[in-house]
Structure formats: C-alpha cells, structure tokens
Amino acid sequence: MTVQTDTLALAADLARDNPVRYPNESPEYRAARTALLAQEIELRRQIERVAAQRRALPPGGPVTGDYRFQTEDGACDFAGLFGDKQTLGLYSYMFGPERERPCPMCTNLLGAWEGNAADLDQRMSLLVIARSPIEKLIAWKQERGWENLRMATDLTGDYSRDYFGILPDGSEIPSFNIFTRRDGSIRHFWSGEMTGQTADPGQDPRGAPDLPPMWAVLDTTPEGRGTDWYPKLSY
C-alpha cells in the first residue's frame, strides 16, 4: 500500500516521541540517535516514494527477440520462463563459459536470494540466467546447496547482450531485469541502471535499493562496508 506522505506526522516529531532507551546511554548519544532516527524515518518514506514511482512506470519496450534458453526442465522460449506468473525476474549471473568459477559478488547475492526464492515464486517467476551450460549451472547449485533458485542457460547469448548481461566489449556484468506479461504482451518493466557513471565520488557502483542484503547489515555497523575486502566463494 502506498502511503500519502503529505499527511504523515513529521519525522522529527516521531523520532522525538520514540520511547526506546538503552542502558547507560548518555544524553549526547540519545540526542544524536534521535536525530538519526528522524533521518531513518525519512529514508523509509523515500524508499516507499521511489517504489511507488517505479510501479507507476509506463509500459516498457516489447520483448521481440527470439531468445532461447535451456532450463533445468528442458528447452524454453522467453514466454515459457513466466510459467503461470505475470511477472518475470531474470538475474544475469556472471558465470559465462570462460569462467571456471562464478563471480563471488553475484554468488553472495544469490546465496541470500536462495533463502527467499520459494517465497518469491509465489508472486513472480524468478530465474538466474548465465551463459554456461546448464549442466555446469546445476553442478554449481549442488555444490552451494541451493535448492530453490532456478537456473537457465542463455543458449545464444542474445538475451544477455540485449539486456546488459554482456557489454559491447564482451565483458560480463550483473543485471536484474523485470518483465511483465499483460493482455498478451510481454514487455520490459524495469532494470537497475546504476553504473560506474552514476556512482558518487569515492563510492563503488551500487544500486538503490542495494539488492544484496549483506550491505544493509554492514551499513548498521561502525565499520560500515569497508574498502579492503571482497566476498569470497569460500572461507
């Protein structure tokens, strides 16, 4: 449900009246925390405003490519990826045939999505698209212990090229695209478009929302995200 933010109480007032207090906190801490809480409330409202604006996008471009996939259940065209759902989410996994092992950052994200995939499948069709053979993707799923994420091979690479899983120079990048099927028409709905060109100075490229939940957890810590480490495939 979209909240009409022009009728909401001021964030500063809500933060001021917040009854939460912790043992032995100083007046200085409480004042700074209350000011931060007001900003967190505003951030929550901004997230909702952006989500509402996203849902209100006009129809995107129709999907016209003759895309072909190999899923874990067999060969499939683009329409078949929807199954019985009206919304389709495709994550382009940096795991092309030239890679022995996939991108650690993609894997970090997908490992978190694995825990929600069965829930998400109640409302949408969600698949992970890569260009490696389906047998390699299935073997990787088994190695990671993933049971709910569904994998598919982009057989020709055309989908990956058209929807920015592959750049013009042939390099792979992660992308997440949402498609809709309404009134017999399949259209692109949304994709994360934040790249290095949209990053703020001194900041790694990131989207908003940031899809990997790991970052949200680290953002609550005094150390933050850090600048001298990177997720690994194993520890």
C-alpha positions in Angstrom: 0.0 0.0 0.0 1.3 3.4 -0.9 1.2 5.9 2.0 0.3 9.5 1.3 3.3 11.2 2.7 1.8 14.7 2.8 -0.5 13.6 5.6 2.2 11.9 7.7 3.5 13.2 11.0 6.8 15.0 10.9 9.7 12.5 11.1 11.4 14.7 13.7 8.2 14.5 15.9 8.0 10.7 15.6 11.7 10.4 16.5 11.4 12.7 19.5 8.4 10.7 20.9 10.1 7.4 20.4 10.2 5.7 23.8 13.1 3.4 23.2 16.1 3.9 25.5 19.1 1.6 26.2 21.0 1.1 29.4 23.6 3.7 30.3 23.3 5.7 27.2 24.5 9.3 27.5 22.4 12.4 26.7 24.8 13.1 23.8 24.2 9.6 22.4 20.4 9.9 22.7 20.3 13.3 21.0 22.4 12.0 18.1 20.4 8.8 17.9 17.1 10.7 17.8 18.4 12.9 15.0 19.5 9.8 13.1 16.1 8.2 13.7 14.4 11.1 12.1 16.6 10.6 9.0 15.9 6.9 9.0 12.2 7.6 9.0 12.7 10.0 6.1 14.7 7.3 4.3 12.0 4.7 4.8 9.5 7.2 3.3 11.8 8.0 0.4 12.1 4.2 -0.3 8.3 4.0 -0.5 8.0 7.0 -2.7 10.6 5.6 -5.1 8.9 2.2 -5.1 5.6 3.8 -5.9 7.2 5.8 -8.8 8.7 2.6 -10.1 5.4 0.8 -10.0 3.8 3.7 -11.9 6.3 3.4 -14.9 4.6 3.4 -18.3 4.8 0.2 -20.3 8.3 -0.6 -21.3 9.5 -1.9 -24.6 8.0 -5.1 -26.0 10.2 -8.1 -26.0 10.7 -9.1 -29.6 14.0 -11.2 -29.6 13.9 -14.9 -30.4 15.6 -15.8 -27.1 16.3 -19.4 -26.4 17.1 -20.9 -23.0 17.9 -24.3 -21.6 16.3 -24.6 -18.1 16.7 -27.4 -15.6 13.4 -28.8 -17.1 14.4 -28.6 -20.8 14.5 -26.1 -23.7 12.4 -23.0 -23.3 11.5 -19.8 -25.1 11.1 -16.4 -23.4 7.4 -16.7 -22.8 7.9 -20.1 -21.2 10.1 -18.5 -18.4 7.0 -16.9 -17.0 5.3 -20.2 -16.2 1.9 -19.3 -14.7 3.0 -15.9 -13.5 2.5 -12.4 -14.9 5.9 -11.0 -13.7 9.3 -12.4 -14.5 12.6 -11.5 -12.9 15.8 -12.5 -14.6 19.2 -12.1 -12.8 22.2 -12.2 -15.2 24.8 -14.2 -13.4 28.5 -13.5 -14.2 29.2 -17.2 -14.9 30.0 -17.4 -18.6 31.6 -20.5 -20.2 35.0 -18.9 -20.0 34.8 -18.9 -16.1 35.8 -21.9 -14.1 34.0 -20.4 -11.1 31.4 -17.6 -11.0 31.6 -14.1 -9.7 31.9 -14.1 -5.9 29.7 -10.9 -5.5 26.9 -12.4 -7.7 27.2 -15.6 -5.7 26.9 -13.6 -2.4 23.6 -12.0 -3.7 22.2 -15.3 -5.0 23.0 -17.1 -1.8 20.8 -14.7 0.1 18.1 -14.9 -2.6 18.1 -18.7 -2.3 16.6 -18.3 1.2 13.7 -16.3 -0.3 13.3 -18.0 -3.7 10.4 -20.2 -2.6 8.5 -17.2 -1.2 9.2 -15.0 -4.2 8.0 -17.8 -6.5 4.5 -17.3 -5.0 4.3 -13.9 -6.6 6.6 -13.9 -9.6 8.8 -16.2 -11.7 12.4 -15.7 -10.7 15.3 -17.3 -12.7 19.1 -16.9 -12.8 20.4 -16.6 -16.3 24.0 -17.5 -17.2 25.8 -18.5 -20.4 27.5 -21.6 -19.1 25.9 -25.0 -20.0 23.0 -26.0 -17.8 24.9 -29.0 -16.6 27.6 -26.7 -15.2 25.0 -24.5 -13.5 23.3 -27.5 -11.9 26.6 -28.8 -10.6 27.3 -25.4 -9.1 23.9 -25.3 -7.5 24.5 -28.7 -5.9 27.9 -27.6 -4.7 26.4 -24.5 -3.0 23.5 -26.4 -1.6 20.9 -24.3 -3.4 17.6 -25.9 -3.8 15.1 -23.2 -4.7 16.8 -20.9 -7.2 16.1 -21.9 -10.7 18.8 -21.7 -13.3 18.7 -21.3 -17.1 21.4 -21.1 -19.8 21.2 -18.3 -22.4 21.8 -20.5 -25.4 22.7 -17.9 -28.0 23.8 -15.0 -25.7 21.3 -12.8 -27.4 19.3 -12.1 -24.3 22.4 -11.3 -22.3 23.6 -8.9 -25.0 20.2 -7.1 -25.4 19.5 -6.7 -21.6 23.0 -5.8 -20.5 24.4 -9.1 -19.1 27.2 -8.6 -21.6 28.7 -5.3 -22.6 29.6 -4.5 -26.2 33.2 -5.4 -25.5 32.1 -8.9 -24.4 32.7 -8.5 -20.7 30.1 -9.7 -18.3 28.2 -7.5 -15.8 25.4 -8.4 -13.4 22.0 -7.2 -14.3 18.5 -7.7 -12.9 15.6 -7.2 -15.3 11.8 -7.3 -14.6 9.4 -8.2 -17.4 5.6 -8.3 -17.4 3.0 -10.3 -19.3 -0.2 -8.3 -19.6 -3.0 -8.6 -22.2 -1.0 -10.9 -24.3 2.0 -8.6 -24.5 5.4 -9.3 -23.0 7.3 -6.1 -22.1 10.3 -5.0 -20.2 9.3 -3.3 -17.0 12.4 -2.2 -15.0 16.1 -2.8 -14.7 18.8 -1.5 -12.4 20.5 1.2 -14.4 23.1 2.5 -11.9 26.6 2.0 -13.3 30.0 3.5 -12.7 28.9 6.6 -14.4 26.2 7.2 -11.8 28.4 6.4 -8.8 29.2 9.2 -6.4 32.9 10.1 -5.9 34.8 7.6 -3.8 31.9 5.1 -3.9 31.7 1.7 -5.6 28.9 1.5 -8.1 25.8 0.4 -6.3 22.1 0.4 -6.9 19.2 1.7 -4.8 17.8 -0.4 -3.4 21.0 -2.4 -2.9 19.8 -5.9 -3.7 22.4 -7.9 -1.7 21.2 -7.8 2.0 24.7 -8.2 3.2 25.3 -4.4 2.6 22.2 -3.4 4.6 23.6 -5.4 7.6 27.1 -3.9 7.2 25.7 -0.4 6.9 24.4 -0.8 10.5 27.9 -1.3 11.9 30.6 1.2 12.9 33.0 -0.2 10.3 30.5 0.1 7.5 31.1 -1.7 4.2 34.9 -1.4 4.3 37.2 -0.8 1.4 39.7 -3.5 1.6 37.8 -6.7 1.3 35.5 -8.6 -1.2 33.2 -11.6 -0.7 34.7 -15.0 -1.5 33.3 -18.2 -2.8 34.7 -20.0 0.3 36.4 -19.1 3.5 
